[in-house]
Amino acid sequence: MNIKQVCPNIDSNELALISECISQNWLTEGPKTKLLAETIKEFTGAKYSVMAPNGTLGLYLSLLACEFPPGSEVIIPSFTFYATAMSVLFAGLKPVIVDVDPHTYELDPICLKSAINNYTVAVIPVHIYGHCANMKEIIEVCTCRSIVVIEDAAQAMGVYYSGKHAGTIGDIGVISFFADKTITTGEGAVLLTNNDKIYNRLLYLRNQGRINSGSFIHEEFGMNFRITDMQAAVGLSQMQKLESIISKKLEKYEKYRSLLEGVGDICLGKKETESSFVPFRFFFTSNHKDKLSNLLKSEGVETRSYFYPMHLQPKLISYSSFPCPVAESLSSYGLCLPIHNDLNNDDIEKICRIIINYFNNL
Ligand SMILES: *Cc1c(COP(=O)(O)O)cnc(C)c1O
């Protein structure tokens, strides 16, 4: 492929910071991890931040920290990455899968409301493709029923809702730093919370049931959810570039939008009015999705389809009690185009020309 779907924005700056780990002879979680957590805490305005090995384990850890009774129900949207559902199952809880809004692709508050029962303990809104779910309504529905809100903000670094950073609106939030996310540490994630009790449990859970390493008396249950300082080194460099990564992504999104909006039957996704936007991909639906995807592939452009719905996943079908026609339709007609740093204006024009020519020749 000439034009890849994903390409992390890394250079000699990341290498220089990794080299420091080597020259200072400190590879495991240490000063750089502490500094990265602190930097992200300050950037997001969260009261507490805790690093995790990846977004999937971050969601799992969040659920463990809440100490829900086994078998309790956690409501998730059907239109998400598999990790959202698996973290619930692996935590011994039951995922209840509901539909999303057809315009924003975000968890539909009306579907959420209709799925709540006496066993519901939490909801995981997923901030999809770089904008936030309808947090105002979700929080309203959950607060009066004492339902915990865990934000899957994996794709939402740098995204704000009513002035609050994604992941700091609910009880806990998880931002992923996988290689295709807004910033990356290779594998990695951060957990954000304003809740003292949750933060305290996270500290024990992530570090073998103790707060400080080096002690062999373990007061609590715990596992190893730490990261390495080499990952944190990459993260610190990425944090320095965050603003420029975001503005470049926005420029690319605008370039695509100016060329493709109104072309053929292309329908762009929309964001909630209260949400800001850090494009994760350039994403749209079209009845011609498969033909466009094949055509672009033949021209060396790698595309991505949308998520396959959770309620239709082979291992999750038995958990689906609510119809999710929107998630099904998005998965049939959605297509993502690359928006990464290596993509230049000529690439975007080439991609758009292929699409425009396709529709002109129909
Ligand atoms: C990437 C992603 C995750 C998982 O994060 P990892 O760091 O890859 O484990 C979870 N949810 C969503 C919506 C994601 O996009």
The ligand as an SDF file (V2000), in Angstrom:
LIG
                    3D

 15 15  0  0  0  0  0  0  0  0999 V2000
   -8.3570    1.3290   20.8200 C   0  0  0  0  0  0  0  0  0  0  0  0
   -9.6280    1.2060   21.5710 C   0  0  0  0  0  0  0  0  0  0  0  0
   -9.7250    0.4690   22.7650 C   0  0  0  0  0  0  0  0  0  0  0  0
   -8.6170   -0.3860   23.2730 C   0  0  0  0  0  0  0  0  0  0  0  0
   -7.4250    0.2620   23.5040 O   0  0  0  0  0  0  0  0  0  0  0  0
   -6.0420   -0.5780   23.4260 P   0  0  0  0  0  0  0  0  0  0  0  0
   -5.0530    0.3830   23.9870 O   0  0  0  0  0  0  0  0  0  0  0  0
   -5.8080   -0.8730   21.9830 O   0  0  0  0  0  0  0  0  0  0  0  0
   -6.1940   -1.8030   24.2350 O   0  0  0  0  0  0  0  0  0  0  0  0
  -10.9220    0.4770   23.4410 C   0  0  0  0  0  0  0  0  0  0  0  0
  -11.9880    1.1470   22.9810 N   0  0  0  0  0  0  0  0  0  0  0  0
  -11.9560    1.8590   21.8400 C   0  0  0  0  0  0  0  0  0  0  0  0
  -13.1680    2.6060   21.3940 C   0  0  0  0  0  0  0  0  0  0  0  0
  -10.7750    1.8890   21.0770 C   0  0  0  0  0  0  0  0  0  0  0  0
  -10.7470    2.5720   19.9270 O   0  0  0  0  0  0  0  0  0  0  0  0
  1  2  1  0
  2  3  1  0
  2 14  2  0
  3  4  1  0
  3 10  2  0
  4  5  1  0
  5  6  1  0
  6  7  2  0
  6  8  1  0
  6  9  1  0
 10 11  1  0
 11 12  2  0
 12 13  1  0
 12 14  1  0
 14 15  1  0
M  END
$$$$
